[in-house]
Amino acid sequence: MSASEGDQNLNFTEVGKRPSVTTYTQRPEFHVGDKVYLLNADGTREGPFIIASVPSAGRYTVSLENGEAVKNGEEVKTDCLEAV
């Protein structure tokens, strides 16, 4: 798999005949299971919610503690989240 076929946030090198991940170009700020507030445009906060997934660096999906998706499972950018 080349970098163009996989996640664009990864750097690949070949060690012998096996490709391996050498570094992440951008590490996610939050991880699955972290509690966060969702920040609204007017400065108010909603939540707390749980990080449900990290589809790519800087983008997250959030859920209620029971696993129900928030905002229909739409991805949320890091700058719209605040750690609890």
mmCIF file of the N, C-alpha and C atoms, coordinates in Angstrom:
data_MODEL
# 
_entry.id   MODEL 
# 
loop_
_atom_site.group_PDB 
_atom_site.id 
_atom_site.type_symbol 
_atom_site.label_atom_id 
_atom_site.label_alt_id 
_atom_site.label_comp_id 
_atom_site.label_asym_id 
_atom_site.label_entity_id 
_atom_site.label_seq_id 
_atom_site.pdbx_PDB_ins_code 
_atom_site.Cartn_x 
_atom_site.Cartn_y 
_atom_site.Cartn_z 
_atom_site.occupancy 
_atom_site.B_iso_or_equiv 
_atom_site.pdbx_formal_charge 
_atom_site.auth_seq_id 
_atom_site.auth_comp_id 
_atom_site.auth_asym_id 
_atom_site.auth_atom_id 
_atom_site.pdbx_PDB_model_num 
ATOM 1   N N  . MET A 1 1  ? 0.854   -1.179 0.000  1.00 0.00 ? 1  MET A N  1 
ATOM 2   C CA . MET A 1 1  ? 0.000   0.000  0.000  1.00 0.00 ? 1  MET A CA 1 
ATOM 3   C C  . MET A 1 1  ? 0.892   1.232  0.000  1.00 0.00 ? 1  MET A C  1 
ATOM 4   N N  . SER A 1 2  ? 0.602   2.153  -0.859 1.00 0.00 ? 2  SER A N  1 
ATOM 5   C CA . SER A 1 2  ? 1.359   3.398  -0.881 1.00 0.00 ? 2  SER A CA 1 
ATOM 6   C C  . SER A 1 2  ? 0.608   4.460  -0.106 1.00 0.00 ? 2  SER A C  1 
ATOM 7   N N  . ALA A 1 3  ? 1.273   5.585  0.158  1.00 0.00 ? 3  ALA A N  1 
ATOM 8   C CA . ALA A 1 3  ? 0.620   6.669  0.893  1.00 0.00 ? 3  ALA A CA 1 
ATOM 9   C C  . ALA A 1 3  ? -0.598  7.187  0.142  1.00 0.00 ? 3  ALA A C  1 
ATOM 10  N N  . SER A 1 4  ? -0.571  7.131  -1.207 1.00 0.00 ? 4  SER A N  1 
ATOM 11  C CA . SER A 1 4  ? -1.714  7.611  -1.967 1.00 0.00 ? 4  SER A CA 1 
ATOM 12  C C  . SER A 1 4  ? -2.917  6.693  -1.829 1.00 0.00 ? 4  SER A C  1 
ATOM 13  N N  . GLU A 1 5  ? -2.684  5.402  -1.521 1.00 0.00 ? 5  GLU A N  1 
ATOM 14  C CA . GLU A 1 5  ? -3.776  4.458  -1.358 1.00 0.00 ? 5  GLU A CA 1 
ATOM 15  C C  . GLU A 1 5  ? -4.333  4.475  0.052  1.00 0.00 ? 5  GLU A C  1 
ATOM 16  N N  . GLY A 1 6  ? -3.541  4.874  1.026  1.00 0.00 ? 6  GLY A N  1 
ATOM 17  C CA . GLY A 1 6  ? -3.956  4.820  2.424  1.00 0.00 ? 6  GLY A CA 1 
ATOM 18  C C  . GLY A 1 6  ? -4.248  6.199  2.973  1.00 0.00 ? 6  GLY A C  1 
ATOM 19  N N  . ASP A 1 7  ? -4.154  6.309  4.255  1.00 0.00 ? 7  ASP A N  1 
ATOM 20  C CA . ASP A 1 7  ? -4.412  7.562  4.957  1.00 0.00 ? 7  ASP A CA 1 
ATOM 21  C C  . ASP A 1 7  ? -3.333  8.583  4.604  1.00 0.00 ? 7  ASP A C  1 
ATOM 22  N N  . GLN A 1 8  ? -3.743  9.747  4.162  1.00 0.00 ? 8  GLN A N  1 
ATOM 23  C CA . GLN A 1 8  ? -2.800  10.786 3.767  1.00 0.00 ? 8  GLN A CA 1 
ATOM 24  C C  . GLN A 1 8  ? -2.065  11.398 4.954  1.00 0.00 ? 8  GLN A C  1 
ATOM 25  N N  . ASN A 1 9  ? -2.456  11.055 6.195  1.00 0.00 ? 9  ASN A N  1 
ATOM 26  C CA . ASN A 1 9  ? -1.801  11.579 7.376  1.00 0.00 ? 9  ASN A CA 1 
ATOM 27  C C  . ASN A 1 9  ? -0.656  10.678 7.844  1.00 0.00 ? 9  ASN A C  1 
ATOM 28  N N  . LEU A 1 10 ? -0.295  9.680  7.049  1.00 0.00 ? 10 LEU A N  1 
ATOM 29  C CA . LEU A 1 10 ? 0.757   8.754  7.433  1.00 0.00 ? 10 LEU A CA 1 
ATOM 30  C C  . LEU A 1 10 ? 1.930   8.868  6.482  1.00 0.00 ? 10 LEU A C  1 
ATOM 31  N N  . ASN A 1 11 ? 3.132   8.604  6.994  1.00 0.00 ? 11 ASN A N  1 
ATOM 32  C CA . ASN A 1 11 ? 4.330   8.513  6.170  1.00 0.00 ? 11 ASN A CA 1 
ATOM 33  C C  . ASN A 1 11 ? 4.724   7.049  6.109  1.00 0.00 ? 11 ASN A C  1 
ATOM 34  N N  . PHE A 1 12 ? 4.908   6.511  4.907  1.00 0.00 ? 12 PHE A N  1 
ATOM 35  C CA . PHE A 1 12 ? 5.269   5.118  4.740  1.00 0.00 ? 12 PHE A CA 1 
ATOM 36  C C  . PHE A 1 12 ? 6.708   4.995  4.263  1.00 0.00 ? 12 PHE A C  1 
ATOM 37  N N  . THR A 1 13 ? 7.395   3.971  4.737  1.00 0.00 ? 13 THR A N  1 
ATOM 38  C CA . THR A 1 13 ? 8.706   3.615  4.211  1.00 0.00 ? 13 THR A CA 1 
ATOM 39  C C  . THR A 1 13 ? 8.735   2.108  4.047  1.00 0.00 ? 13 THR A C  1 
ATOM 40  N N  . GLU A 1 14 ? 9.613   1.641  3.189  1.00 0.00 ? 14 GLU A N  1 
ATOM 41  C CA . GLU A 1 14 ? 9.737   0.204  3.017  1.00 0.00 ? 14 GLU A CA 1 
ATOM 42  C C  . GLU A 1 14 ? 10.978  -0.266 3.755  1.00 0.00 ? 14 GLU A C  1 
ATOM 43  N N  . VAL A 1 15 ? 10.785  -1.211 4.644  1.00 0.00 ? 15 VAL A N  1 
ATOM 44  C CA . VAL A 1 15 ? 11.873  -1.814 5.402  1.00 0.00 ? 15 VAL A CA 1 
ATOM 45  C C  . VAL A 1 15 ? 11.990  -3.228 4.856  1.00 0.00 ? 15 VAL A C  1 
ATOM 46  N N  . GLY A 1 16 ? 13.038  -3.482 4.077  1.00 0.00 ? 16 GLY A N  1 
ATOM 47  C CA . GLY A 1 16 ? 13.102  -4.765 3.399  1.00 0.00 ? 16 GLY A CA 1 
ATOM 48  C C  . GLY A 1 16 ? 12.014  -4.777 2.346  1.00 0.00 ? 16 GLY A C  1 
ATOM 49  N N  . LYS A 1 17 ? 11.114  -5.735 2.437  1.00 0.00 ? 17 LYS A N  1 
ATOM 50  C CA . LYS A 1 17 ? 10.018  -5.814 1.483  1.00 0.00 ? 17 LYS A CA 1 
ATOM 51  C C  . LYS A 1 17 ? 8.676   -5.514 2.117  1.00 0.00 ? 17 LYS A C  1 
ATOM 52  N N  . ARG A 1 18 ? 8.682   -5.107 3.396  1.00 0.00 ? 18 ARG A N  1 
ATOM 53  C CA . ARG A 1 18 ? 7.431   -4.825 4.097  1.00 0.00 ? 18 ARG A CA 1 
ATOM 54  C C  . ARG A 1 18 ? 7.289   -3.339 4.362  1.00 0.00 ? 18 ARG A C  1 
ATOM 55  N N  . PRO A 1 19 ? 6.204   -2.718 3.919  1.00 0.00 ? 19 PRO A N  1 
ATOM 56  C CA . PRO A 1 19 ? 5.989   -1.304 4.245  1.00 0.00 ? 19 PRO A CA 1 
ATOM 57  C C  . PRO A 1 19 ? 5.627   -1.154 5.711  1.00 0.00 ? 19 PRO A C  1 
ATOM 58  N N  . SER A 1 20 ? 6.001   -0.033 6.286  1.00 0.00 ? 20 SER A N  1 
ATOM 59  C CA . SER A 1 20 ? 5.664   0.231  7.684  1.00 0.00 ? 20 SER A CA 1 
ATOM 60  C C  . SER A 1 20 ? 5.370   1.716  7.861  1.00 0.00 ? 20 SER A C  1 
ATOM 61  N N  . VAL A 1 21 ? 4.634   2.028  8.896  1.00 0.00 ? 21 VAL A N  1 
ATOM 62  C CA . VAL A 1 21 ? 4.324   3.418  9.213  1.00 0.00 ? 21 VAL A CA 1 
ATOM 63  C C  . VAL A 1 21 ? 5.488   3.978  10.009 1.00 0.00 ? 21 VAL A C  1 
ATOM 64  N N  . THR A 1 22 ? 6.048   5.098  9.559  1.00 0.00 ? 22 THR A N  1 
ATOM 65  C CA . THR A 1 22 ? 7.174   5.686  10.276 1.00 0.00 ? 22 THR A CA 1 
ATOM 66  C C  . THR A 1 22 ? 6.734   6.771  11.238 1.00 0.00 ? 22 THR A C  1 
ATOM 67  N N  . THR A 1 23 ? 5.845   7.650  10.804 1.00 0.00 ? 23 THR A N  1 
ATOM 68  C CA . THR A 1 23 ? 5.361   8.725  11.672 1.00 0.00 ? 23 THR A CA 1 
ATOM 69  C C  . THR A 1 23 ? 3.968   9.139  11.252 1.00 0.00 ? 23 THR A C  1 
ATOM 70  N N  . TYR A 1 24 ? 3.281   9.770  12.158 1.00 0.00 ? 24 TYR A N  1 
ATOM 71  C CA . TYR A 1 24 ? 2.028   10.426 11.843 1.00 0.00 ? 24 TYR A CA 1 
ATOM 72  C C  . TYR A 1 24 ? 2.361   11.890 11.641 1.00 0.00 ? 24 TYR A C  1 
ATOM 73  N N  . THR A 1 25 ? 1.862   12.486 10.568 1.00 0.00 ? 25 THR A N  1 
ATOM 74  C CA . THR A 1 25 ? 2.161   13.891 10.318 1.00 0.00 ? 25 THR A CA 1 
ATOM 75  C C  . THR A 1 25 ? 1.379   14.797 11.252 1.00 0.00 ? 25 THR A C  1 
ATOM 76  N N  . GLN A 1 26 ? 0.209   14.345 11.691 1.00 0.00 ? 26 GLN A N  1 
ATOM 77  C CA . GLN A 1 26 ? -0.587  15.138 12.624 1.00 0.00 ? 26 GLN A CA 1 
ATOM 78  C C  . GLN A 1 26 ? -1.272  14.162 13.580 1.00 0.00 ? 26 GLN A C  1 
ATOM 79  N N  . ARG A 1 27 ? -0.953  14.245 14.849 1.00 0.00 ? 27 ARG A N  1 
ATOM 80  C CA . ARG A 1 27 ? -1.567  13.363 15.835 1.00 0.00 ? 27 ARG A CA 1 
ATOM 81  C C  . ARG A 1 27 ? -2.917  13.911 16.270 1.00 0.00 ? 27 ARG A C  1 
ATOM 82  N N  . PRO A 1 28 ? -3.879  13.016 16.474 1.00 0.00 ? 28 PRO A N  1 
ATOM 83  C CA . PRO A 1 28 ? -5.177  13.499 16.954 1.00 0.00 ? 28 PRO A CA 1 
ATOM 84  C C  . PRO A 1 28 ? -5.062  14.045 18.377 1.00 0.00 ? 28 PRO A C  1 
ATOM 85  N N  . GLU A 1 29 ? -5.798  15.109 18.655 1.00 0.00 ? 29 GLU A N  1 
ATOM 86  C CA . GLU A 1 29 ? -5.781  15.717 19.985 1.00 0.00 ? 29 GLU A CA 1 
ATOM 87  C C  . GLU A 1 29 ? -6.630  14.917 20.967 1.00 0.00 ? 29 GLU A C  1 
ATOM 88  N N  . PHE A 1 30 ? -7.697  14.302 20.454 1.00 0.00 ? 30 PHE A N  1 
ATOM 89  C CA . PHE A 1 30 ? -8.589  13.488 21.284 1.00 0.00 ? 30 PHE A CA 1 
ATOM 90  C C  . PHE A 1 30 ? -8.548  12.042 20.817 1.00 0.00 ? 30 PHE A C  1 
ATOM 91  N N  . HIS A 1 31 ? -8.943  11.144 21.698 1.00 0.00 ? 31 HIS A N  1 
ATOM 92  C CA . HIS A 1 31 ? -8.947  9.721  21.400 1.00 0.00 ? 31 HIS A CA 1 
ATOM 93  C C  . HIS A 1 31 ? -10.312 9.138  21.728 1.00 0.00 ? 31 HIS A C  1 
ATOM 94  N N  . VAL A 1 32 ? -10.639 8.008  21.117 1.00 0.00 ? 32 VAL A N  1 
ATOM 95  C CA . VAL A 1 32 ? -11.917 7.344  21.370 1.00 0.00 ? 32 VAL A CA 1 
ATOM 96  C C  . VAL A 1 32 ? -12.087 7.146  22.876 1.00 0.00 ? 32 VAL A C  1 
ATOM 97  N N  . GLY A 1 33 ? -13.255 7.542  23.380 1.00 0.00 ? 33 GLY A N  1 
ATOM 98  C CA . GLY A 1 33 ? -13.557 7.419  24.805 1.00 0.00 ? 33 GLY A CA 1 
ATOM 99  C C  . GLY A 1 33 ? -13.341 8.700  25.600 1.00 0.00 ? 33 GLY A C  1 
ATOM 100 N N  . ASP A 1 34 ? -12.628 9.682  25.026 1.00 0.00 ? 34 ASP A N  1 
ATOM 101 C CA . ASP A 1 34 ? -12.423 10.961 25.725 1.00 0.00 ? 34 ASP A CA 1 
ATOM 102 C C  . ASP A 1 34 ? -13.752 11.690 25.857 1.00 0.00 ? 34 ASP A C  1 
ATOM 103 N N  . LYS A 1 35 ? -13.927 12.396 26.971 1.00 0.00 ? 35 LYS A N  1 
ATOM 104 C CA . LYS A 1 35 ? -15.121 13.222 27.170 1.00 0.00 ? 35 LYS A CA 1 
ATOM 105 C C  . LYS A 1 35 ? -14.823 14.634 26.691 1.00 0.00 ? 35 LYS A C  1 
ATOM 106 N N  . VAL A 1 36 ? -15.773 15.194 25.917 1.00 0.00 ? 36 VAL A N  1 
ATOM 107 C CA . VAL A 1 36 ? -15.604 16.528 25.338 1.00 0.00 ? 36 VAL A CA 1 
ATOM 108 C C  . VAL A 1 36 ? -16.915 17.297 25.357 1.00 0.00 ? 36 VAL A C  1 
ATOM 109 N N  . TYR A 1 37 ? -16.793 18.608 25.287 1.00 0.00 ? 37 TYR A N  1 
ATOM 110 C CA . TYR A 1 37 ? -17.936 19.482 25.061 1.00 0.00 ? 37 TYR A CA 1 
ATOM 111 C C  . TYR A 1 37 ? -17.918 19.866 23.588 1.00 0.00 ? 37 TYR A C  1 
ATOM 112 N N  . LEU A 1 38 ? -19.086 20.045 23.018 1.00 0.00 ? 38 LEU A N  1 
ATOM 113 C CA . LEU A 1 38 ? -19.239 20.544 21.663 1.00 0.00 ? 38 LEU A CA 1 
ATOM 114 C C  . LEU A 1 38 ? -19.450 22.049 21.768 1.00 0.00 ? 38 LEU A C  1 
ATOM 115 N N  . LEU A 1 39 ? -18.606 22.837 21.098 1.00 0.00 ? 39 LEU A N  1 
ATOM 116 C CA . LEU A 1 39 ? -18.684 24.293 21.162 1.00 0.00 ? 39 LEU A CA 1 
ATOM 117 C C  . LEU A 1 39 ? -19.548 24.818 20.020 1.00 0.00 ? 39 LEU A C  1 
ATOM 118 N N  . ASN A 1 40 ? -20.532 25.621 20.364 1.00 0.00 ? 40 ASN A N  1 
ATOM 119 C CA . ASN A 1 40 ? -21.424 26.218 19.368 1.00 0.00 ? 40 ASN A CA 1 
ATOM 120 C C  . ASN A 1 40 ? -20.861 27.550 18.885 1.00 0.00 ? 40 ASN A C  1 
ATOM 121 N N  . ALA A 1 41 ? -21.342 28.003 17.747 1.00 0.00 ? 41 ALA A N  1 
ATOM 122 C CA . ALA A 1 41 ? -20.879 29.265 17.160 1.00 0.00 ? 41 ALA A CA 1 
ATOM 123 C C  . ALA A 1 41 ? -21.120 30.460 18.074 1.00 0.00 ? 41 ALA A C  1 
ATOM 124 N N  . ASP A 1 42 ? -22.160 30.379 18.932 1.00 0.00 ? 42 ASP A N  1 
ATOM 125 C CA . ASP A 1 42 ? -22.460 31.500 19.829 1.00 0.00 ? 42 ASP A CA 1 
ATOM 126 C C  . ASP A 1 42 ? -21.657 31.443 21.131 1.00 0.00 ? 42 ASP A C  1 
ATOM 127 N N  . GLY A 1 43 ? -20.740 30.483 21.233 1.00 0.00 ? 43 GLY A N  1 
ATOM 128 C CA . GLY A 1 43 ? -19.880 30.378 22.409 1.00 0.00 ? 43 GLY A CA 1 
ATOM 129 C C  . GLY A 1 43 ? -20.402 29.461 23.506 1.00 0.00 ? 43 GLY A C  1 
ATOM 130 N N  . THR A 1 44 ? -21.613 28.941 23.343 1.00 0.00 ? 44 THR A N  1 
ATOM 131 C CA . THR A 1 44 ? -22.152 28.020 24.344 1.00 0.00 ? 44 THR A CA 1 
ATOM 132 C C  . THR A 1 44 ? -21.595 26.616 24.126 1.00 0.00 ? 44 THR A C  1 
ATOM 133 N N  . ARG A 1 45 ? -21.700 25.799 25.175 1.00 0.00 ? 45 ARG A N  1 
ATOM 134 C CA . ARG A 1 45 ? -21.217 24.419 25.100 1.00 0.00 ? 45 ARG A CA 1 
ATOM 135 C C  . ARG A 1 45 ? -22.380 23.455 25.241 1.00 0.00 ? 45 ARG A C  1 
ATOM 136 N N  . GLU A 1 46 ? -22.273 22.322 24.569 1.00 0.00 ? 46 GLU A N  1 
ATOM 137 C CA . GLU A 1 46 ? -23.217 21.217 24.727 1.00 0.00 ? 46 GLU A CA 1 
ATOM 138 C C  . GLU A 1 46 ? -22.430 20.011 25.212 1.00 0.00 ? 46 GLU A C  1 
ATOM 139 N N  . GLY A 1 47 ? -23.093 19.161 25.971 1.00 0.00 ? 47 GLY A N  1 
ATOM 140 C CA . GLY A 1 47 ? -22.415 17.949 26.401 1.00 0.00 ? 47 GLY A CA 1 
ATOM 141 C C  . GLY A 1 47 ? -22.388 17.829 27.900 1.00 0.00 ? 47 GLY A C  1 
ATOM 142 N N  . PRO A 1 48 ? -21.547 17.000 28.421 1.00 0.00 ? 48 PRO A N  1 
ATOM 143 C CA . PRO A 1 48 ? -20.415 16.379 27.725 1.00 0.00 ? 48 PRO A CA 1 
ATOM 144 C C  . PRO A 1 48 ? -20.842 15.195 26.853 1.00 0.00 ? 48 PRO A C  1 
ATOM 145 N N  . PHE A 1 49 ? -20.011 14.936 25.851 1.00 0.00 ? 49 PHE A N  1 
ATOM 146 C CA . PHE A 1 49 ? -20.175 13.817 24.937 1.00 0.00 ? 49 PHE A CA 1 
ATOM 147 C C  . PHE A 1 49 ? -18.900 12.969 24.983 1.00 0.00 ? 49 PHE A C  1 
ATOM 148 N N  . ILE A 1 50 ? -18.944 11.861 24.267 1.00 0.00 ? 50 ILE A N  1 
ATOM 149 C CA . ILE A 1 50 ? -17.809 10.936 24.181 1.00 0.00 ? 50 ILE A CA 1 
ATOM 150 C C  . ILE A 1 50 ? -17.305 10.920 22.741 1.00 0.00 ? 50 ILE A C  1 
ATOM 151 N N  . ILE A 1 51 ? -15.976 10.909 22.564 1.00 0.00 ? 51 ILE A N  1 
ATOM 152 C CA . ILE A 1 51 ? -15.416 10.729 21.223 1.00 0.00 ? 51 ILE A CA 1 
ATOM 153 C C  . ILE A 1 51 ? -15.731 9.293  20.798 1.00 0.00 ? 51 ILE A C  1 
ATOM 154 N N  . ALA A 1 52 ? -16.483 9.142  19.711 1.00 0.00 ? 52 ALA A N  1 
ATOM 155 C CA . ALA A 1 52 ? -16.888 7.822  19.234 1.00 0.00 ? 52 ALA A CA 1 
ATOM 156 C C  . ALA A 1 52 ? -15.894 7.257  18.221 1.00 0.00 ? 52 ALA A C  1 
ATOM 157 N N  . SER A 1 53 ? -15.343 8.138  17.374 1.00 0.00 ? 53 SER A N  1 
ATOM 158 C CA . SER A 1 53 ? -14.356 7.687  16.389 1.00 0.00 ? 53 SER A CA 1 
ATOM 159 C C  . SER A 1 53 ? -13.481 8.853  15.960 1.00 0.00 ? 53 SER A C  1 
ATOM 160 N N  . VAL A 1 54 ? -12.335 8.502  15.373 1.00 0.00 ? 54 VAL A N  1 
ATOM 161 C CA . VAL A 1 54 ? -11.396 9.492  14.842 1.00 0.00 ? 54 VAL A CA 1 
ATOM 162 C C  . VAL A 1 54 ? -11.166 9.116  13.375 1.00 0.00 ? 54 VAL A C  1 
ATOM 163 N N  . PRO A 1 55 ? -12.071 9.568  12.477 1.00 0.00 ? 55 PRO A N  1 
ATOM 164 C CA . PRO A 1 55 ? -11.941 9.194  11.069 1.00 0.00 ? 55 PRO A CA 1 
ATOM 165 C C  . PRO A 1 55 ? -10.638 9.673  10.434 1.00 0.00 ? 55 PRO A C  1 
ATOM 166 N N  . SER A 1 56 ? -10.151 10.834 10.860 1.00 0.00 ? 56 SER A N  1 
ATOM 167 C CA . SER A 1 56 ? -8.868  11.358 10.386 1.00 0.00 ? 56 SER A CA 1 
ATOM 168 C C  . SER A 1 56 ? -8.388  12.385 11.408 1.00 0.00 ? 56 SER A C  1 
ATOM 169 N N  . ALA A 1 57 ? -7.107  12.714 11.340 1.00 0.00 ? 57 ALA A N  1 
ATOM 170 C CA . ALA A 1 57 ? -6.558  13.686 12.291 1.00 0.00 ? 57 ALA A CA 1 
ATOM 171 C C  . ALA A 1 57 ? -7.318  14.999 12.158 1.00 0.00 ? 57 ALA A C  1 
ATOM 172 N N  . GLY A 1 58 ? -7.775  15.514 13.301 1.00 0.00 ? 58 GLY A N  1 
ATOM 173 C CA . GLY A 1 58 ? -8.492  16.781 13.307 1.00 0.00 ? 58 GLY A CA 1 
ATOM 174 C C  . GLY A 1 58 ? -9.982  16.658 13.081 1.00 0.00 ? 58 GLY A C  1 
ATOM 175 N N  . ARG A 1 59 ? -10.492 15.439 12.915 1.00 0.00 ? 59 ARG A N  1 
ATOM 176 C CA . ARG A 1 59 ? -11.922 15.212 12.703 1.00 0.00 ? 59 ARG A CA 1 
ATOM 177 C C  . ARG A 1 59 ? -12.386 14.062 13.584 1.00 0.00 ? 59 ARG A C  1 
ATOM 178 N N  . TYR A 1 60 ? -13.566 14.244 14.196 1.00 0.00 ? 60 TYR A N  1 
ATOM 179 C CA . TYR A 1 60 ? -14.077 13.273 15.164 1.00 0.00 ? 60 TYR A CA 1 
ATOM 180 C C  . TYR A 1 60 ? -15.571 13.094 14.978 1.00 0.00 ? 60 TYR A C  1 
ATOM 181 N N  . THR A 1 61 ? -16.078 11.959 15.441 1.00 0.00 ? 61 THR A N  1 
ATOM 182 C CA . THR A 1 61 ? -17.516 11.808 15.617 1.00 0.00 ? 61 THR A CA 1 
ATOM 183 C C  . THR A 1 61 ? -17.741 11.678 17.114 1.00 0.00 ? 61 THR A C  1 
ATOM 184 N N  . VAL A 1 62 ? -18.871 12.200 17.590 1.00 0.00 ? 62 VAL A N  1 
ATOM 185 C CA . VAL A 1 62 ? -19.161 12.178 19.021 1.00 0.00 ? 62 VAL A CA 1 
ATOM 186 C C  . VAL A 1 62 ? -20.490 11.480 19.270 1.00 0.00 ? 62 VAL A C  1 
ATOM 187 N N  . SER A 1 63 ? -20.622 10.939 20.480 1.00 0.00 ? 63 SER A N  1 
ATOM 188 C CA . SER A 1 63 ? -21.851 10.236 20.846 1.00 0.00 ? 63 SER A CA 1 
ATOM 189 C C  . SER A 1 63 ? -22.191 10.510 22.294 1.00 0.00 ? 63 SER A C  1 
ATOM 190 N N  . LEU A 1 64 ? -23.415 10.156 22.647 1.00 0.00 ? 64 LEU A N  1 
ATOM 191 C CA . LEU A 1 64 ? -23.829 10.175 24.046 1.00 0.00 ? 64 LEU A CA 1 
ATOM 192 C C  . LEU A 1 64 ? -23.183 8.976  24.728 1.00 0.00 ? 64 LEU A C  1 
ATOM 193 N N  . GLU A 1 65 ? -23.230 8.935  26.044 1.00 0.00 ? 65 GLU A N  1 
ATOM 194 C CA . GLU A 1 65 ? -22.623 7.820  26.763 1.00 0.00 ? 65 GLU A CA 1 
ATOM 195 C C  . GLU A 1 65 ? -23.248 6.479  26.410 1.00 0.00 ? 65 GLU A C  1 
ATOM 196 N N  . ASN A 1 66 ? -24.511 6.488  25.955 1.00 0.00 ? 66 ASN A N  1 
ATOM 197 C CA . ASN A 1 66 ? -25.170 5.240  25.578 1.00 0.00 ? 66 ASN A CA 1 
ATOM 198 C C  . ASN A 1 66 ? -24.826 4.801  24.159 1.00 0.00 ? 66 ASN A C  1 
ATOM 199 N N  . GLY A 1 67 ? -23.963 5.563  23.462 1.00 0.00 ? 67 GLY A N  1 
ATOM 200 C CA . GLY A 1 67 ? -23.527 5.212  22.116 1.00 0.00 ? 67 GLY A CA 1 
ATOM 201 C C  . GLY A 1 67 ? -24.327 5.862  21.002 1.00 0.00 ? 67 GLY A C  1 
ATOM 202 N N  . GLU A 1 68 ? -25.394 6.576  21.337 1.00 0.00 ? 68 GLU A N  1 
ATOM 203 C CA . GLU A 1 68 ? -26.208 7.245  20.325 1.00 0.00 ? 68 GLU A CA 1 
ATOM 204 C C  . GLU A 1 68 ? -25.416 8.393  19.691 1.00 0.00 ? 68 GLU A C  1 
ATOM 205 N N  . ALA A 1 69 ? -25.374 8.413  18.367 1.00 0.00 ? 69 ALA A N  1 
ATOM 206 C CA . ALA A 1 69 ? -24.612 9.432  17.639 1.00 0.00 ? 69 ALA A CA 1 
ATOM 207 C C  . ALA A 1 69 ? -25.187 10.823 17.869 1.00 0.00 ? 69 ALA A C  1 
ATOM 208 N N  . VAL A 1 70 ? -24.299 11.799 17.965 1.00 0.00 ? 70 VAL A N  1 
ATOM 209 C CA . VAL A 1 70 ? -24.680 13.208 18.096 1.00 0.00 ? 70 VAL A CA 1 
ATOM 210 C C  . VAL A 1 70 ? -24.542 13.837 16.714 1.00 0.00 ? 70 VAL A C  1 
ATOM 211 N N  . LYS A 1 71 ? -25.473 14.727 16.372 1.00 0.00 ? 71 LYS A N  1 
ATOM 212 C CA . LYS A 1 71 ? -25.474 15.423 15.075 1.00 0.00 ? 71 LYS A CA 1 
ATOM 213 C C  . LYS A 1 71 ? -25.471 14.435 13.909 1.00 0.00 ? 71 LYS A C  1 
ATOM 214 N N  . ASN A 1 72 ? -26.252 13.362 14.076 1.00 0.00 ? 72 ASN A N  1 
ATOM 215 C CA . ASN A 1 72 ? -26.397 12.340 13.028 1.00 0.00 ? 72 ASN A CA 1 
ATOM 216 C C  . ASN A 1 72 ? -25.063 11.725 12.601 1.00 0.00 ? 72 ASN A C  1 
ATOM 217 N N  . GLY A 1 73 ? -24.085 11.706 13.497 1.00 0.00 ? 73 GLY A N  1 
ATOM 218 C CA . GLY A 1 73 ? -22.793 11.094 13.195 1.00 0.00 ? 73 GLY A CA 1 
ATOM 219 C C  . GLY A 1 73 ? -21.883 11.935 12.327 1.00 0.00 ? 73 GLY A C  1 
ATOM 220 N N  . GLU A 1 74 ? -22.229 13.210 12.136 1.00 0.00 ? 74 GLU A N  1 
ATOM 221 C CA . GLU A 1 74 ? -21.383 14.097 11.324 1.00 0.00 ? 74 GLU A CA 1 
ATOM 222 C C  . GLU A 1 74 ? -20.021 14.278 11.980 1.00 0.00 ? 74 GLU A C  1 
ATOM 223 N N  . GLU A 1 75 ? -18.987 14.446 11.161 1.00 0.00 ? 75 GLU A N  1 
ATOM 224 C CA . GLU A 1 75 ? -17.650 14.703 11.682 1.00 0.00 ? 75 GLU A CA 1 
ATOM 225 C C  . GLU A 1 75 ? -17.565 16.115 12.235 1.00 0.00 ? 75 GLU A C  1 
ATOM 226 N N  . VAL A 1 76 ? -16.829 16.255 13.335 1.00 0.00 ? 76 VAL A N  1 
ATOM 227 C CA . VAL A 1 76 ? -16.654 17.537 14.012 1.00 0.00 ? 76 VAL A CA 1 
ATOM 228 C C  . VAL A 1 76 ? -15.164 17.851 14.039 1.00 0.00 ? 76 VAL A C  1 
ATOM 229 N N  . LYS A 1 77 ? -14.800 19.086 13.721 1.00 0.00 ? 77 LYS A N  1 
ATOM 230 C CA . LYS A 1 77 ? -13.390 19.500 13.742 1.00 0.00 ? 77 LYS A CA 1 
ATOM 231 C C  . LYS A 1 77 ? -12.905 19.742 15.170 1.00 0.00 ? 77 LYS A C  1 
ATOM 232 N N  . THR A 1 78 ? -11.600 19.617 15.369 1.00 0.00 ? 78 THR A N  1 
ATOM 233 C CA . THR A 1 78 ? -10.992 19.814 16.689 1.00 0.00 ? 78 THR A CA 1 
ATOM 234 C C  . THR A 1 78 ? -11.365 21.142 17.303 1.00 0.00 ? 78 THR A C  1 
ATOM 235 N N  . ASP A 1 79 ? -11.383 22.221 16.518 1.00 0.00 ? 79 ASP A N  1 
ATOM 236 C CA . ASP A 1 79 ? -11.645 23.543 17.080 1.00 0.00 ? 79 ASP A CA 1 
ATOM 237 C C  . ASP A 1 79 ? -13.091 23.724 17.546 1.00 0.00 ? 79 ASP A C  1 
ATOM 238 N N  . CYS A 1 80 ? -13.952 22.736 17.299 1.00 0.00 ? 80 CYS A N  1 
ATOM 239 C CA . CYS A 1 80 ? -15.336 22.780 17.782 1.00 0.00 ? 80 CYS A CA 1 
ATOM 240 C C  . CYS A 1 80 ? -15.520 21.917 19.026 1.00 0.00 ? 80 CYS A C  1 
ATOM 241 N N  . LEU A 1 81 ? -14.412 21.404 19.572 1.00 0.00 ? 81 LEU A N  1 
ATOM 242 C CA . LEU A 1 81 ? -14.460 20.540 20.744 1.00 0.00 ? 81 LEU A CA 1 
ATOM 243 C C  . LEU A 1 81 ? -13.606 21.114 21.867 1.00 0.00 ? 81 LEU A C  1 
ATOM 244 N N  . GLU A 1 82 ? -13.998 20.814 23.095 1.00 0.00 ? 82 GLU A N  1 
ATOM 245 C CA . GLU A 1 82 ? -13.214 21.236 24.275 1.00 0.00 ? 82 GLU A CA 1 
ATOM 246 C C  . GLU A 1 82 ? -13.193 20.049 25.248 1.00 0.00 ? 82 GLU A C  1 
ATOM 247 N N  . ALA A 1 83 ? -12.021 19.743 25.759 1.00 0.00 ? 83 ALA A N  1 
ATOM 248 C CA . ALA A 1 83 ? -11.894 18.642 26.719 1.00 0.00 ? 83 ALA A CA 1 
ATOM 249 C C  . ALA A 1 83 ? -12.647 18.956 27.999 1.00 0.00 ? 83 ALA A C  1 
ATOM 250 N N  . VAL A 1 84 ? -13.230 17.931 28.592 1.00 0.00 ? 84 VAL A N  1 
ATOM 251 C CA . VAL A 1 84 ? -13.960 18.094 29.865 1.00 0.00 ? 84 VAL A CA 1 
ATOM 252 C C  . VAL A 1 84 ? -12.947 18.190 30.987 1.00 0.00 ? 84 VAL A C  1 
# 
